[in-house]
């Protein structure tokens, strides 16, 4: 069960790093185009380093659960549920904030 927790945490970290890379690339391209960014893009993505720190609570939670003698099913389900909720929020926020400027650009063309 402990391996399961660490694998989920690793997967979450990889997805957060991928979202950060996408965001960095998107902001670089948009800054070269010199367009005004929508508010949601500025709020969610402009300081994109917060995405790299998202897995930290689950790394700490995995460490705490790993030091226990046995991981209970309820604690594993709680861990998995909170991780999936955070994953959904991060991916949806990044996707919406990355897509909205391109929709605005396309509507002006």
C-alpha positions in Angstrom: 0.0 0.0 0.0 2.9 2.4 0.7 4.2 1.9 -2.8 0.8 2.8 -4.1 0.9 6.1 -2.3 4.3 7.0 -3.5 3.4 6.1 -7.1 0.4 8.3 -7.0 2.4 11.1 -5.6 5.1 10.7 -8.3 2.4 10.7 -11.0 1.0 13.9 -9.5 4.4 15.5 -9.5 5.0 14.5 -13.1 1.7 16.0 -14.1 2.4 19.2 -12.2 5.9 19.5 -13.9 4.2 19.0 -17.3 1.6 21.7 -16.5 4.4 24.0 -15.4 6.4 23.4 -18.6 3.3 24.0 -20.8 2.5 27.1 -18.9 6.1 28.5 -19.2 6.1 27.8 -22.9 2.6 29.3 -23.4 3.5 32.4 -21.5 6.7 32.8 -23.4 4.9 32.6 -26.8 2.2 34.9 -25.6 4.6 37.5 -24.3 6.4 37.6 -27.7 3.0 38.2 -29.4 2.6 41.3 -27.2 -1.2 40.8 -26.6 -3.1 41.7 -23.5 -3.7 38.5 -21.5 -7.1 37.7 -20.1 -7.6 38.0 -16.3 -7.8 34.3 -15.7 -4.5 33.7 -17.4 -2.8 36.4 -15.3 -4.3 35.1 -12.1 -3.6 31.4 -12.6 -0.5 31.3 -14.7 1.6 34.5 -14.5 3.5 33.3 -11.4 3.6 29.7 -12.7 6.0 28.5 -10.1 3.2 27.7 -7.7 2.4 24.6 -9.9 5.8 23.1 -8.8 4.8 23.3 -5.2 1.4 21.6 -5.5 2.7 18.1 -4.8 4.4 19.1 -1.5 1.5 18.4 0.8 1.1 14.9 -0.7 4.8 14.2 -0.4 4.6 15.0 3.3 1.4 13.0 3.7 3.0 10.0 1.9 6.0 10.3 4.2 3.8 10.4 7.3 1.8 7.4 6.1 5.0 5.5 5.2 6.3 5.8 8.8 3.2 4.1 10.0 3.4 0.4 10.6 0.3 -0.3 8.5 -1.6 2.0 6.1 -5.4 1.6 6.6 -7.8 1.5 3.7 -9.6 4.6 4.9 -6.4 6.7 5.0 -5.3 5.4 1.6 -8.8 6.4 0.2 -8.6 9.8 1.8 -5.1 10.3 0.3 -6.2 9.2 -3.1 -9.4 11.3 -3.0 -7.6 14.5 -2.0 -4.8 13.9 -4.6 -7.3 13.3 -7.4 -9.3 16.4 -6.4 -6.1 18.5 -6.4 -5.1 17.0 -9.7 -8.4 17.8 -11.3 -8.3 21.4 -10.0 -4.7 22.0 -11.2 -5.2 20.5 -14.6 -8.5 22.3 -15.2 -7.2 25.6 -14.1 -4.1 25.4 -16.2 -6.1 24.1 -19.2 -8.6 26.9 -19.1 -6.0 29.6 -18.4 -3.9 28.3 -21.3 -6.8 28.0 -23.8 -8.6 31.3 -23.2 -5.9 33.6 -24.7 -5.9 31.5 -27.9 -9.6 31.7 -28.1 -9.3 35.5 -27.8 -6.6 35.6 -30.5 -8.7 33.4 -32.8 -11.8 35.6 -32.4 -9.9 38.7 -33.6 -8.5 37.0 -36.7 
